[in-house]
Amino acid sequence: MSQSKQYAVVEFTDDCSVDVVPSVWLEADKYCSWPPYRTQRLINAVKRCEMPEESWMKCCVRVLHLFGNGKLFSYCFICIIIIIIIIIFIIG
């Protein structure tokens, strides 16, 4: 039986950015391990719920919402991209 993938929408408290991360990257719902990857490698790590490594940066976060499957992850990821574009449009 395969393990269900779980994701969280988190706000990074240092810069107020928002992202979707696998719940396995969270520690006590206050910290998130963040990999040194960029672009597609980062997206793949999130989709696969890659296990965090000791070398990853630890970031302070606030958990906004938890999701239990990949379909919700995809929906949430698209919503976050739309929100970012709207914010850039309003600020920029």
C-alpha positions, 0 to 999 in steps of 0.5 A: 500500500502506498503512503498518501502524500500530504502537503502544506501551504506555508507562509515564510515569516522572514519575507511573507512569501507563500509556498506549497511544501510536502508536510515531511519538510515541516518540523513542529509546524514552525519550521520548514526544511528548504532544499538548495534546488531551483526551478524544475528540480525544486518542483519535482522534489515537492511533487515527490515529497522528497525527504529533507536532508540535514544540509537543507536550510531551516526556515521559520514558517506559519502553516496556513493549510494542510492538504492530503493528496496530489490533486489538491496540491496541483490546485493549490499550486496553481492558486498560489501562482495566480495570487503571486501574479495578482500581487505583482500586478498590484505592487508593480 
